[in-house]
């Protein structure tokens, strides 16, 4: 190397110091580059093989965990089968809850049918009353309308003013088409001559 510097000490051996150069990763390129160039395909196949082995082991671990949980479930079931009284009690509780829910549903259905029958009976009565009143020549007012009118009459406390107290908006002789009696706005008929447009 040409850059080496020799320094002589008084009374000591010679020490050779190399100057510090650019300290980057170029030395890796010099050592790893030929290795990858020569064995690159082998390294690639080895990495893929390691990846596949890791995937296989993780799948096996998951399947072992599932089989252990399944065996735990089998043990719980077998312990329940060993105690038939517990199974019978569970079945009876299920039956009782189903029976209770069915009874509630039946009660609601019966109540709904009763309400529907009442509504149909009321409609039938209204139709009969309307038919009778039309037969006699009177107008028919349903119970609901008359009940509302009587409630409104009883709850209203204001006295309605007669309509004769109102001042008319216009005089009785006002005609908007005549142009008389109005303010600044009046209707005037257009000219009757030929149109002045170009032809």
C-alpha positions as CSV (number, residue, x, y, z in Angstrom):
1,X,0.0,0.0,0.0
2,X,1.3,3.4,-1.0
3,X,-0.6,5.3,1.7
4,X,1.0,3.6,4.6
5,X,3.0,6.0,6.8
6,X,5.9,4.8,8.9
7,X,6.7,6.7,12.0
8,X,9.8,6.1,13.9
9,X,9.9,6.5,17.6
10,X,13.0,7.2,19.6
11,X,13.9,4.1,21.1
12,X,10.8,2.1,20.0
13,X,9.9,-0.1,17.1
14,X,8.4,1.2,13.9
15,X,4.6,1.5,13.9
16,X,2.8,1.5,10.6
17,X,-0.5,3.4,10.6
18,X,-2.9,3.3,7.7
19,X,-4.9,6.4,7.1
20,X,-8.7,6.1,7.8
21,X,-10.6,5.9,4.6
22,X,-14.3,6.1,3.7
23,X,-15.9,3.7,6.3
24,X,-19.1,2.6,4.5
25,X,-20.5,-0.8,3.7
26,X,-18.4,-1.3,0.6
27,X,-16.5,-4.0,2.3
28,X,-19.8,-6.0,2.6
29,X,-20.3,-5.6,-1.2
30,X,-16.8,-7.0,-1.7
31,X,-17.4,-10.1,0.5
32,X,-21.2,-10.8,0.1
33,X,-21.4,-10.0,-3.6
34,X,-19.3,-13.0,-4.9
35,X,-21.1,-15.2,-2.3
36,X,-24.5,-14.3,-3.7
37,X,-23.3,-14.5,-7.2
38,X,-22.1,-18.0,-6.7
39,X,-24.7,-19.5,-4.4
40,X,-27.8,-17.2,-5.0
41,X,-30.2,-19.8,-6.2
42,X,-29.3,-22.1,-3.4
43,X,-30.0,-19.3,-0.9
44,X,-33.3,-18.5,-2.5
45,X,-34.5,-22.2,-2.4
46,X,-33.3,-22.5,1.2
47,X,-35.4,-19.4,2.3
48,X,-38.5,-20.7,0.5
49,X,-38.1,-24.1,2.3
50,X,-37.7,-22.4,5.7
51,X,-40.9,-20.4,5.0
52,X,-42.9,-23.5,4.1
53,X,-41.7,-25.4,7.1
54,X,-42.7,-22.5,9.4
55,X,-46.2,-22.3,7.8
56,X,-46.6,-26.1,8.2
57,X,-45.6,-26.0,11.9
58,X,-48.0,-23.1,12.6
59,X,-50.9,-24.9,11.0
60,X,-50.1,-28.0,13.0
61,X,-50.1,-26.0,16.2
62,X,-53.5,-24.5,15.4
63,X,-55.0,-27.9,14.6
64,X,-53.6,-29.4,17.8
65,X,-55.2,-26.5,19.7
66,X,-58.5,-27.2,18.1
67,X,-58.3,-30.9,18.7
68,X,-57.6,-30.2,22.4
69,X,-60.6,-27.9,22.6
70,X,-62.7,-30.5,20.9
71,X,-61.5,-33.1,23.3
72,X,-62.4,-30.8,26.2
73,X,-65.9,-30.4,24.7
74,X,-66.2,-34.2,24.4
75,X,-65.2,-34.5,28.0
76,X,-67.9,-32.0,29.0
77,X,-70.5,-33.9,27.0
78,X,-69.4,-37.2,28.5
79,X,-69.6,-35.8,32.0
80,X,-73.1,-34.6,31.2
81,X,-74.0,-38.1,29.9
82,X,-72.6,-39.5,33.1
83,X,-75.1,-37.4,35.0
84,X,-78.5,-38.1,33.4
85,X,-80.4,-36.1,36.0
86,X,-78.7,-32.9,34.8
87,X,-79.7,-33.7,31.3
88,X,-83.3,-34.3,32.3
89,X,-83.4,-31.1,34.4
90,X,-82.1,-29.1,31.4
91,X,-84.7,-30.6,29.1
92,X,-87.5,-29.9,31.6
93,X,-86.4,-26.3,31.9
94,X,-86.3,-25.9,28.1
95,X,-89.8,-27.3,27.8
96,X,-91.1,-25.1,30.6
97,X,-89.7,-21.9,29.0
98,X,-91.1,-23.0,25.6
99,X,-94.5,-23.6,27.1
100,X,-94.5,-20.2,28.9
101,X,-93.6,-18.4,25.7
102,X,-96.3,-20.3,23.7
103,X,-98.9,-19.3,26.4
104,X,-97.9,-15.6,26.1
105,X,-98.1,-15.8,22.4
106,X,-101.5,-17.4,22.5
107,X,-102.8,-14.8,24.9
108,X,-101.6,-12.0,22.7
109,X,-103.2,-13.6,19.7
110,X,-106.5,-14.0,21.5
111,X,-106.4,-10.4,22.6
112,X,-105.7,-9.3,19.0
113,X,-108.6,-11.4,17.7
114,X,-111.0,-9.9,20.3
115,X,-110.0,-6.3,19.3
116,X,-110.4,-7.2,15.6
117,X,-113.9,-8.6,16.3
118,X,-114.9,-5.4,18.3
119,X,-113.7,-3.2,15.4
120,X,-115.6,-5.2,12.9
121,X,-118.8,-5.0,15.1
122,X,-118.4,-1.3,15.4
123,X,-118.0,-0.9,11.6
124,X,-121.1,-3.1,11.0
125,X,-123.1,-1.0,13.5
126,X,-122.0,2.2,11.7
127,X,-123.1,0.8,8.4
128,X,-126.5,-0.2,9.8
129,X,-127.0,3.2,11.2
130,X,-125.9,4.9,8.0
131,X,-128.3,2.7,6.0
132,X,-131.2,3.4,8.4
133,X,-130.6,7.2,8.3
134,X,-130.3,7.1,4.5
135,X,-133.6,5.2,4.3
136,X,-135.3,7.8,6.4
137,X,-133.9,10.6,4.2
138,X,-131.6,12.2,6.8
139,X,-127.9,12.8,6.4
140,X,-125.7,10.5,8.5
141,X,-123.1,11.8,11.0
142,X,-121.0,9.1,12.5
143,X,-120.6,8.9,16.3
144,X,-117.0,9.9,16.1
145,X,-117.8,13.2,14.3
146,X,-120.7,14.1,16.6
147,X,-118.6,13.3,19.7
148,X,-115.8,15.5,18.4
149,X,-118.2,18.3,17.6
150,X,-119.7,18.2,21.1
151,X,-116.3,18.1,22.8
152,X,-115.1,21.1,20.7
153,X,-118.3,23.0,21.5
154,X,-117.9,22.4,25.3
155,X,-114.2,23.2,25.4
156,X,-114.3,26.4,23.4
157,X,-114.9,29.5,25.5
158,X,-114.4,32.2,22.9
159,X,-117.4,33.8,21.4
160,X,-117.4,34.0,17.6
161,X,-118.1,37.5,16.2
162,X,-120.8,37.7,13.6
163,X,-119.6,38.1,10.1
164,X,-121.7,41.3,9.5
165,X,-119.3,43.3,11.7
166,X,-116.5,42.9,9.2
167,X,-115.7,45.8,6.9
168,X,-115.7,44.8,3.2
169,X,-112.4,45.0,1.4
170,X,-113.8,46.8,-1.6
171,X,-116.8,48.8,-2.4
172,X,-119.7,46.9,-3.9
173,X,-119.4,48.7,-7.3
174,X,-115.7,47.8,-7.8
175,X,-114.8,46.2,-11.0
176,X,-111.1,45.5,-11.6
177,X,-111.5,45.3,-15.3
178,X,-113.1,48.7,-15.8
179,X,-110.2,50.7,-14.4
180,X,-112.4,52.7,-12.1
181,X,-112.1,53.1,-8.4
182,X,-108.7,51.6,-8.3
183,X,-105.4,53.1,-7.3
184,X,-102.5,53.4,-9.6
185,X,-103.1,50.0,-11.1
186,X,-105.6,49.7,-13.9
187,X,-106.2,47.3,-16.7
188,X,-106.2,48.9,-20.2
189,X,-107.0,46.9,-23.3
190,X,-104.2,46.7,-25.9
191,X,-104.1,48.5,-29.3
192,X,-106.2,47.0,-32.1
193,X,-104.0,47.9,-35.0
194,X,-101.7,45.7,-37.0
195,X,-98.6,44.7,-35.2
196,X,-95.6,46.9,-35.8
197,X,-93.2,44.0,-35.9
198,X,-91.0,43.3,-38.9
199,X,-92.1,40.8,-41.4
